[in-house]
């Protein structure tokens, strides 16, 4: 799972949402699910969380040396994000 996070000024929230809506029209190969989330505790904090089919799928995209789509989305909103990669240790589904 990747998490791209940035503080986004309120006047740029619409730009971020538009960049995300546009960007998810053509997802990278290997993406299972992606979310644009907005903090309820610190309203300036936004994240793009992305679930990948495998670590190898993520590595293939990262090896392209292109700026990740999530980073470009935040840059379109005037923000410079931090980027983290996580291993999903466990998962539970409801229903």
C-alpha positions as MATLAB code, in Angstrom:
seq = 'XXXXXXXXXXXXXXXXXXXXXXXXXXXXXXXXXXXXXXXXXXXXXXXXXXXXXXXXXXXXXXXXXXXXXXXXXXXXXXXXXXXXXXXXXXXXXXX';
ca = [
       0.000    0.000    0.000;
       1.221    3.477   -0.777;
       0.223    6.639    1.058;
       0.883   10.068   -0.398;
       0.129   12.850    2.106;
       0.257   16.635    2.080;
      -1.106   19.724    3.746;
      -3.350   21.427    1.200;
      -4.618   24.975    1.596;
      -8.413   25.169    1.608;
      -8.472   27.248   -1.555;
      -6.794   24.322   -3.377;
      -9.089   21.510   -2.189;
     -11.200   21.633   -5.357;
      -8.062   21.475   -7.518;
      -6.894   18.363   -5.650;
     -10.281   16.691   -6.029;
     -10.354   17.525   -9.742;
      -6.805   16.214  -10.236;
      -7.714   12.984   -8.431;
     -10.960   12.511  -10.401;
      -9.065   13.031  -13.640;
      -6.071   10.915  -12.635;
      -8.055    7.849  -11.649;
      -9.529    7.604  -15.133;
      -6.314    5.800  -16.161;
      -4.869    3.918  -13.191;
      -1.417    2.391  -13.218;
      -1.305   -1.364  -13.857;
      -1.460   -3.266  -10.573;
      -3.703   -0.863   -8.667;
      -6.541   -2.664   -6.900;
      -8.135    0.288   -5.103;
      -7.383    3.921   -4.358;
      -8.869    6.497   -1.987;
      -8.607   10.255   -1.625;
      -9.087   10.924    2.092;
      -9.427   14.127    4.073;
      -8.567   14.343    7.774;
     -11.359   15.109   10.211;
      -8.811   16.175   12.853;
      -6.560   18.468   10.788;
      -8.520   19.789    7.826;
      -5.362   20.694    5.911;
      -4.254   17.032    5.748;
      -5.161   14.984    2.685;
      -3.951   11.522    1.664;
      -4.138    9.303   -1.372;
      -4.085    5.672   -0.225;
      -3.528    3.046   -2.889;
      -3.715   -0.737   -2.632;
      -1.560   -2.676   -5.104;
      -1.877   -6.274   -6.313;
       1.698   -6.974   -5.193;
       4.989   -5.399   -4.203;
       6.276   -6.377   -7.653;
       3.500   -4.398   -9.368;
       4.413   -1.327   -7.341;
       8.122   -1.806   -8.059;
       7.452   -2.049  -11.790;
       5.730    1.337  -11.735;
       8.415    2.879   -9.506;
      11.193    1.652  -11.802;
       9.729    3.696  -14.648;
      11.269    6.740  -12.900;
       8.173    8.811  -13.725;
       6.758   11.039  -11.011;
       4.012    9.027   -9.263;
       0.483   10.054  -10.232;
      -0.456   10.811   -6.619;
       2.465   13.215   -6.297;
       1.387   14.974   -9.494;
      -2.160   15.291   -8.134;
      -0.921   17.058   -4.997;
       1.420   19.258   -7.013;
      -1.571   20.325   -9.127;
      -3.077   21.580   -5.848;
       0.059   23.515   -4.913;
       1.293   20.990   -2.327;
       4.481   18.936   -1.988;
       3.559   15.547   -0.529;
       5.407   12.940    1.478;
       5.294    9.416    0.069;
       5.254    6.202    2.128;
       5.098    2.507    1.240;
       3.562   -0.061    3.596;
       3.288   -3.835    3.651;
      -0.237   -4.954    4.525;
       0.418   -7.392    7.342;
      -3.182   -8.487    7.842;
      -6.604   -7.805    6.354;
     -10.192   -8.320    7.453;
     -13.273   -7.991    5.297;
     -16.757   -7.409    6.607;
     -19.593   -9.121    4.807;
];
